[in-house]
Amino acid sequence: MSTPKTTMAGPVNLTLPEGDPNPVAGCRQCLGVAVTRANARSVGDYSKATDTNVVLRTHLREDHGAE
């Protein structure tokens, strides 16, 4: 019997994560999400900070036409 292969064939190439989306100046909703993100980070809640990035990206795409 042959021994099953337990390693991958080659290296895994990962990219750096995207940076934080920037709020649009003058938009109250953008500002609110950015403040929530800053507050989450200040108490070490990085899961919530990541969630707010998703919310902000969705808002930017839907309300500001960002891609």
Phi and psi in degrees as GROMACS dihedral restraints (atoms count N, CA, C in turn):
[ dihedral_restraints ]
;  ai    aj    ak    al  type     phi  dphi    fc
    3     4     5     6     1   -91.6    20    10
    4     5     6     7     1   154.3    20    10
    6     7     8     9     1   -81.9    20    10
    7     8     9    10     1   129.9    20    10
    9    10    11    12     1   -66.2    20    10
   10    11    12    13     1   144.4    20    10
   12    13    14    15     1   -74.8    20    10
   13    14    15    16     1   130.6    20    10
   15    16    17    18     1  -118.5    20    10
   16    17    18    19     1     6.5    20    10
   18    19    20    21     1  -122.5    20    10
   19    20    21    22     1   161.8    20    10
   21    22    23    24     1   -79.6    20    10
   22    23    24    25     1   159.4    20    10
   24    25    26    27     1   -70.1    20    10
   25    26    27    28     1   -37.3    20    10
   27    28    29    30     1  -147.3    20    10
   28    29    30    31     1  -177.0    20    10
   30    31    32    33     1   -71.2    20    10
   31    32    33    34     1   155.5    20    10
   33    34    35    36     1   -97.4    20    10
   34    35    36    37     1   126.9    20    10
   36    37    38    39     1  -105.2    20    10
   37    38    39    40     1   115.3    20    10
   39    40    41    42     1  -107.4    20    10
   40    41    42    43     1   150.6    20    10
   42    43    44    45     1  -100.1    20    10
   43    44    45    46     1   163.5    20    10
   45    46    47    48     1   -71.8    20    10
   46    47    48    49     1   148.2    20    10
   48    49    50    51     1   -65.9    20    10
   49    50    51    52     1   155.5    20    10
   51    52    53    54     1   -63.8    20    10
   52    53    54    55     1   152.2    20    10
   54    55    56    57     1   -75.2    20    10
   55    56    57    58     1   173.5    20    10
   57    58    59    60     1   -67.3    20    10
   58    59    60    61     1   139.2    20    10
   60    61    62    63     1   -70.5    20    10
   61    62    63    64     1   147.0    20    10
   63    64    65    66     1   -96.2    20    10
   64    65    66    67     1   136.1    20    10
   66    67    68    69     1   -69.5    20    10
   67    68    69    70     1   152.3    20    10
   69    70    71    72     1   -80.8    20    10
   70    71    72    73     1   130.5    20    10
   72    73    74    75     1   -58.8    20    10
   73    74    75    76     1   133.3    20    10
   75    76    77    78     1    87.3    20    10
   76    77    78    79     1    -3.8    20    10
   78    79    80    81     1   -96.5    20    10
   79    80    81    82     1   117.3    20    10
   81    82    83    84     1   -65.3    20    10
   82    83    84    85     1   -37.1    20    10
   84    85    86    87     1   -67.1    20    10
   85    86    87    88     1   -42.7    20    10
   87    88    89    90     1   -58.5    20    10
   88    89    90    91     1   -45.8    20    10
   90    91    92    93     1   -61.7    20    10
   91    92    93    94     1   -43.3    20    10
   93    94    95    96     1   -60.0    20    10
   94    95    96    97     1   -42.8    20    10
   96    97    98    99     1   -67.5    20    10
   97    98    99   100     1   -40.8    20    10
   99   100   101   102     1   -64.1    20    10
  100   101   102   103     1   -37.7    20    10
  102   103   104   105     1   -67.0    20    10
  103   104   105   106     1   -41.9    20    10
  105   106   107   108     1   -60.2    20    10
  106   107   108   109     1   -42.3    20    10
  108   109   110   111     1   -62.1    20    10
  109   110   111   112     1   -45.7    20    10
  111   112   113   114     1   -62.6    20    10
  112   113   114   115     1   -41.8    20    10
  114   115   116   117     1   -64.2    20    10
  115   116   117   118     1   -41.9    20    10
  117   118   119   120     1   -60.9    20    10
  118   119   120   121     1   -45.1    20    10
  120   121   122   123     1   -64.4    20    10
  121   122   123   124     1   -36.2    20    10
  123   124   125   126     1   -65.5    20    10
  124   125   126   127     1   -23.1    20    10
  126   127   128   129     1  -106.4    20    10
  127   128   129   130     1     9.3    20    10
  129   130   131   132     1    80.9    20    10
  130   131   132   133     1    16.6    20    10
  132   133   134   135     1   -92.6    20    10
  133   134   135   136     1    77.6    20    10
  135   136   137   138     1   -73.4    20    10
  136   137   138   139     1   -22.5    20    10
  138   139   140   141     1   -65.4    20    10
  139   140   141   142     1   -46.1    20    10
  141   142   143   144     1   -67.0    20    10
  142   143   144   145     1   -36.6    20    10
  144   145   146   147     1   -62.0    20    10
  145   146   147   148     1   -40.7    20    10
  147   148   149   150     1   -66.0    20    10
  148   149   150   151     1   -42.0    20    10
  150   151   152   153     1   -60.2    20    10
  151   152   153   154     1   -39.8    20    10
  153   154   155   156     1   -67.9    20    10
  154   155   156   157     1   -30.8    20    10
  156   157   158   159     1   -63.0    20    10
  157   158   159   160     1   -39.2    20    10
  159   160   161   162     1   -63.9    20    10
  160   161   162   163     1   -44.7    20    10
  162   163   164   165     1   -61.4    20    10
  163   164   165   166     1   -44.4    20    10
  165   166   167   168     1   -66.6    20    10
  166   167   168   169     1   -41.9    20    10
  168   169   170   171     1   -61.8    20    10
  169   170   171   172     1   -40.5    20    10
  171   172   173   174     1   -64.2    20    10
  172   173   174   175     1   -45.4    20    10
  174   175   176   177     1   -60.5    20    10
  175   176   177   178     1   -45.6    20    10
  177   178   179   180     1   -61.0    20    10
  178   179   180   181     1   -40.5    20    10
  180   181   182   183     1   -70.0    20    10
  181   182   183   184     1   -45.6    20    10
  183   184   185   186     1   -79.3    20    10
  184   185   186   187     1   -37.8    20    10
  186   187   188   189     1  -103.7    20    10
  187   188   189   190     1   -19.3    20    10
  189   190   191   192     1  -119.9    20    10
  190   191   192   193     1    -0.7    20    10
  192   193   194   195     1    72.4    20    10
  193   194   195   196     1    17.0    20    10
  195   196   197   198     1   -74.0    20    10
  196   197   198   199     1   152.4    20    10
